[in-house]
Amino acid sequence: MESPQEKKFIPKGAFAFFIALVLLSLAFWYGIYFLMIERT
């Protein structure tokens, strides 16, 4: 499905930013989640 020309162009900056954003949101969500568990 992918041509060699498309495979060469990989926006690593945007890809790394997306992964970092997902990891940060997961860490933020789990932080709030465990805080709520400790309060009950």
Secondary structure as GFF3:
##gff-version 3
##sequence-region A 1 40
A	DSSP	alpha_helix	4	8	.	.	.	ID=ss1
A	DSSP	alpha_helix	12	39	.	.	.	ID=ss2
###
